[in-house]
Structure formats: C-alpha cells, structure tokens
Amino acid sequence: MFNFERNNHFQIKANNFLLVLLIIIVAGSYSTRVTAAVCKTDRIQEIVKFDDISIDYNKIPYKKIISNNGKDVKCSKYNQNIYVQSINGVVGSHKNNFYNTSLPGVRFKWSLKPNGLEHAEMIQGSIRGIGKEKKFDSKFHIEIDGSVQSGKINEIKITMARQDEKKKYTGEILYEYIIPAFNVTARTCKITTPVVNVPMGTVLISHFKNKGDTAGGRSFDIGVQCKGSPNANITWNSADINAKANGVINADSTSSATGIGIQILDSGGNPVKFNQLQDLGTIDSLKTLSYMAKYYQTSNRVSAGSVNATATFTVDYK
C-alpha cells in the first residue's frame, strides 16, 4: 500500500511539469511581431541593359551611358533616405567613383538624381533624400580603355535600402538595379605598309606581240596587323581600271608608253577583282598579303616609254 501511493504521487508531479512547460512554449509563440515596410516602390528590380558592345581599338577610350528614369519611392513617414547598401559584381574598391568590372579595362560608375535636385555619383554607402516621396532618375556609365581584351562582363547588382528619420541604416531593401551580363568585343586592324611602291623595271617592247601578253613580273607585299581576331576583307580600286581586262590598270596621264597597263595578281596567280570585297579570313596578328604586278598589253599596237599606274586598297574588318 505504501509503495502504490508513492508511485502515484510521483506520476502526478511529472504531469504537472509537462503541462507548465507546454504553456510556456505556446505563450512564447505569440511573441513574434511583424513590422510593415515604411517605404514602397512600384518594382523591386530595375533592369539596365547595356547589351553587347563591339568597339574599334582606334576609337578607344570608349564611353556608353544608359539612363533609367522615374523610379518612384513612397514612404509612410517623413524624413526618410535611400542609401546604397551593396554593389555586387564589381572588383575591388572604387577610385574616383569608378568601380572595375570583372573584365579588365572596363570600369563602371553611376549617379542618382531625386526630382528637383542634381545628379550625384554614388558609391557603396552613398545617401540621397526621399522625404516622404521622391522620383529618382539614374545614369549608368561604362568606360573602356586600351588595355581591354574581348570578354564577358559579369552581372552587376546595386541594392538600395532605407535610412530612417534618425539616420539609422535599417536594412529595409527598397529595390535593386540589375545590369545583366554582356560581352565586349574589341578589334582593330592597321596596315603596316600604307604606301607600296613597285619598281617595274625595264622590259623590251618585243615581249608584247598580242593583247593580253605580259612581262616583267614584280612581287610586293601588304602587311595587315589585327587585334581581337576580326574577320577582314580587302578591296582594290583605281581611277584607271581597264574594263576589258581582269585586274588591269591603264597607264596614267604621266606615262609616255602606249598600249601597256599594269596587271595585279594575288598569291594564287589570279587577277584581283576591283571594287569587290575579298575575304582575308580571321586575323589575330600580322598577316602578309603577297601580290605580283606585271606589264600587260592592252591594245594591238604598243610604243616604248614609261608606264605609271596607281591602285588603292582598303582593308575592312568586323
């Protein structure tokens, strides 16, 4: 009998303890508070697209500006501010308000303008006033210098948050600017032999018996140096093209010989085609284009003398 009562008394105490513990847990679950956002915007993300950029090294430094206007921020309290909480996707700290992007040679900065005020360049931690409501315009700048190589710029994300009327950084995110990843292609070509003089030498008039006869071949080279692996083309032209013979230039007015012109042949021995693009393929270093010039009989009768002719060539790339 004694043992039974003692066990029963112990069991009751244990149940009471569990009941009290359960009440504490339930009461604690009602202590969570939900704080409403003080400021709101129409969109949580603003997408700022630069799109892919293709540039010529000869036109560097290169600049591009994209604007994003009319971002509306409304608050339920007065004297609110907006600040730059973070800038992700840039490399290192800013210099003169510019941040380096993930692609060396390309830097980035931006500015923010509340309505009624001027633009101010922004870095991490920069603040602009909202009051109770403001519209914000922004400008985003990309600058590219001569050290750039073709490549990809990773996404840049700027997070804007609220500073309250007591200058407290609340961490309340208002919205984000997103600059999607984009590519930069930097290319250039230059002609290392902009002027080529080809001494044709002397040949005997007896070499020319019929129209189309040639003599006195002289080889010459054109150097084209490219960077960024562009696809290049060359176009030949002249003011004195002989329409009846492929690749032939008539002697100019300073010449004393008659019935003789100059024919230009490519490295395969084919006459060049004037005023037509000729594909040079992709060039990523110095490429030498080899040609040959020959005297060419253009009429049935020829006379001895000097023969001078001029042709021009243009190298295009993309």
C-alpha positions in Angstrom: 0.0 0.0 0.0 2.8 2.4 0.9 4.6 1.7 -2.4 1.5 2.3 -4.5 0.8 5.8 -3.1 4.3 6.9 -3.6 4.3 5.9 -7.3 1.0 7.6 -7.9 2.2 10.9 -6.3 5.3 11.0 -8.4 3.3 10.5 -11.6 1.1 13.4 -10.9 4.0 15.8 -10.3 5.5 14.8 -13.6 2.3 15.5 -15.5 2.1 19.0 -13.9 5.6 19.8 -15.0 4.8 18.9 -18.6 1.7 21.0 -18.5 3.6 24.1 -17.3 6.3 23.6 -19.9 3.7 23.3 -22.7 2.1 26.6 -21.6 5.4 28.4 -21.7 6.1 27.2 -25.3 2.6 28.2 -26.5 2.8 31.6 -24.9 6.2 32.2 -26.5 4.9 31.5 -29.9 2.7 34.6 -29.8 5.6 37.0 -29.1 6.6 37.4 -32.8 5.9 40.9 -34.3 5.6 41.7 -38.0 6.9 45.2 -39.0 5.3 46.7 -42.1 7.7 48.3 -44.7 7.9 52.1 -44.3 8.8 52.8 -47.9 7.5 51.1 -51.1 8.3 51.2 -54.8 6.5 50.1 -57.9 9.1 47.5 -58.8 11.6 45.6 -56.7 14.1 45.4 -59.7 15.1 47.8 -62.4 16.9 46.2 -65.3 19.5 48.3 -67.0 20.7 46.7 -70.3 24.0 47.7 -72.0 23.8 44.9 -74.5 26.9 43.5 -76.2 29.5 46.1 -77.2 31.8 45.9 -80.2 34.5 48.5 -80.4 37.4 49.5 -82.5 40.7 49.9 -80.6 41.3 53.0 -82.8 38.3 54.6 -81.1 39.3 53.9 -77.5 38.6 55.3 -74.9 35.0 54.3 -75.5 32.1 55.5 -73.3 28.5 54.5 -73.1 25.7 55.8 -70.9 22.3 54.3 -70.1 19.6 56.1 -68.3 16.8 54.8 -66.0 14.2 57.4 -65.2 11.1 57.8 -63.0 11.7 55.3 -60.1 9.0 56.2 -57.6 9.6 55.7 -53.8 6.7 56.4 -51.4 7.0 56.3 -47.6 4.6 56.3 -44.7 6.9 58.5 -42.6 8.7 61.8 -43.3 12.5 62.4 -43.4 13.4 59.1 -45.0 16.5 58.5 -47.0 17.8 56.0 -49.5 21.3 54.5 -49.5 23.5 52.1 -51.5 23.6 49.0 -49.3 25.8 47.0 -51.7 27.3 46.8 -55.2 27.9 43.3 -56.3 29.7 42.2 -59.5 32.5 44.8 -59.3 36.1 44.2 -58.4 37.8 46.0 -55.5 37.1 49.4 -54.1 36.2 52.5 -56.1 38.6 55.1 -57.5 37.2 58.5 -58.4 33.7 56.9 -58.1 34.6 54.3 -60.7 34.5 50.6 -60.0 36.4 48.0 -62.0 34.2 45.4 -63.6 35.0 41.7 -64.0 36.6 42.4 -67.4 40.0 44.3 -67.0 40.0 47.6 -68.9 36.3 48.2 -68.4 35.1 50.4 -65.4 31.7 51.4 -64.2 30.1 54.2 -62.3 26.6 55.5 -61.7 24.7 58.6 -60.5 21.3 59.1 -58.8 19.0 62.2 -59.1 16.0 62.9 -56.9 13.4 65.0 -58.7 14.2 68.7 -58.2 17.9 68.1 -57.5 21.1 67.4 -59.4 22.7 64.1 -60.2 25.2 62.8 -57.7 27.7 60.0 -58.3 27.0 57.0 -56.0 29.3 54.6 -54.2 28.5 52.0 -51.5 27.1 53.9 -48.6 26.0 57.0 -50.5 22.8 58.5 -49.4 20.1 60.6 -51.1 16.9 62.0 -49.5 13.4 60.7 -50.0 11.5 62.8 -47.5 8.1 61.1 -47.9 8.1 60.6 -51.6 10.6 61.0 -54.4 11.1 60.1 -58.1 14.6 59.0 -58.9 16.5 59.2 -62.2 19.8 57.3 -62.7 22.6 57.2 -65.2 25.0 54.3 -65.6 28.4 54.8 -67.3 30.7 52.2 -68.9 34.2 53.3 -69.9 36.6 51.1 -71.8 40.4 51.8 -72.2 43.1 50.4 -74.4 44.0 47.5 -72.1 40.7 45.7 -72.8 40.6 42.3 -74.3 37.4 40.8 -75.7 35.4 39.1 -72.9 32.4 39.0 -70.7 31.3 41.5 -68.0 29.5 39.7 -65.2 26.2 40.9 -63.8 26.3 44.0 -61.6 23.7 44.3 -58.9 23.1 47.5 -56.8 20.9 47.1 -53.7 19.2 50.2 -52.4 17.9 50.3 -48.8 16.2 52.7 -46.4 17.8 55.0 -43.8 15.2 56.2 -41.3 14.5 59.6 -39.8 17.1 59.0 -37.1 19.8 58.3 -39.7 19.6 54.6 -38.8 20.6 52.1 -41.6 17.5 49.9 -41.3 18.5 47.3 -43.9 15.0 47.5 -45.4 15.6 46.9 -49.1 13.7 49.2 -51.4 14.8 48.0 -54.8 17.7 46.8 -56.9 19.3 47.9 -60.1 20.4 44.9 -62.2 22.8 45.2 -65.1 22.7 41.9 -66.9 26.0 40.3 -68.1 27.1 41.4 -71.5 30.1 40.9 -73.9 32.7 43.3 -75.1 34.4 42.6 -78.4 37.5 44.8 -79.1 39.0 44.7 -82.5 41.3 46.6 -84.8 43.4 46.3 -87.9 46.1 48.5 -89.3 48.0 48.4 -92.5 51.8 48.2 -91.8 52.6 49.1 -95.4 50.2 52.0 -96.2 52.2 53.0 -99.3 53.8 50.4 -101.6 56.0 51.5 -104.5 56.6 48.7 -107.0 59.6 49.5 -109.4 58.6 47.6 -112.5 62.0 47.8 -114.2 62.7 47.8 -117.9 61.4 45.2 -120.5 61.9 45.1 -124.2 59.0 46.1 -126.4 59.5 42.9 -128.3 57.9 40.9 -125.5 54.5 42.4 -126.5 53.0 40.9 -129.6 49.3 40.5 -128.8 46.7 41.9 -126.5 46.9 40.1 -123.2 50.7 39.5 -123.3 52.5 40.1 -120.0 56.1 40.6 -119.0 58.3 41.8 -116.2 56.6 40.4 -113.1 57.5 42.1 -109.7 56.3 40.8 -106.4 55.2 43.0 -103.5 53.6 42.6 -100.0 51.0 44.3 -98.0 51.1 43.9 -94.2 47.9 43.8 -92.2 48.1 43.6 -88.4 45.0 42.9 -86.4 44.0 42.5 -82.7 40.9 40.9 -81.3 40.5 38.3 -84.1 38.4 40.3 -86.5 37.3 39.0 -89.9 39.0 41.2 -92.5 38.4 41.9 -96.2 40.4 43.8 -98.8 39.0 45.8 -101.7 41.1 47.0 -104.6 40.1 50.0 -106.7 41.6 52.5 -109.2 40.5 55.5 -111.2 42.1 53.9 -114.3 40.6 50.4 -114.3 40.6 48.7 -117.7 37.1 47.3 -118.0 38.1 44.8 -120.7 40.9 43.0 -118.8 40.8 41.4 -115.4 43.0 43.1 -112.7 44.5 45.6 -115.2 45.0 49.3 -114.6 45.6 51.6 -117.6 48.7 53.7 -117.6 48.0 57.2 -116.2 48.5 60.5 -117.9 52.1 60.8 -116.8 53.1 57.8 -118.9 54.8 58.1 -122.3 54.3 54.4 -123.4 51.1 53.4 -125.1 49.1 50.2 -125.3 50.6 49.0 -121.9 49.0 48.8 -118.5 49.7 47.0 -115.2 48.0 43.8 -114.1 47.8 42.9 -110.4 47.7 39.2 -109.4 47.1 37.6 -106.0 49.3 35.0 -104.3 47.5 32.3 -106.3 48.2 34.0 -109.6 44.7 35.2 -110.1 43.9 38.7 -111.3 42.5 40.8 -108.5 38.9 41.9 -108.8 38.4 45.6 -108.5 35.7 47.1 -106.3 34.8 43.7 -104.8 35.4 42.5 -101.2 37.9 39.7 -101.0 37.8 37.7 -97.8 41.1 37.6 -95.8 39.6 35.4 -93.0 40.2 35.9 -89.3 43.4 37.8 -88.4 44.8 37.9 -84.9 48.4 39.1 -85.6 50.5 40.2 -88.5 49.4 38.8 -91.9 51.4 39.3 -95.1 49.4 39.5 -98.3 51.5 38.7 -101.3 50.8 40.1 -104.8 52.6 40.5 -108.2 52.4 43.3 -110.7 53.1 42.7 -114.4 53.2 44.8 -117.6 50.1 43.9 -119.6 49.4 44.7 -123.3 46.1 46.4 -123.6 45.9 47.2 -127.3 47.1 45.8 -130.6 49.9 48.4 -131.0 52.3 49.5 -128.3 55.0 52.1 -128.2 58.0 52.4 -125.9 58.2 54.7 -123.0 57.4 55.0 -119.3 54.4 53.3 -117.7 53.0 54.7 -114.4 49.8 53.5 -112.7 48.2 53.8 -109.3 45.8 51.5 -107.4 44.4 51.8 -103.9 43.4 49.1 -101.4 41.1 49.3 -98.4 41.1 46.8 -95.5 37.7 46.5 -93.7 37.1 44.4 -90.6 34.4 43.4 -88.2 
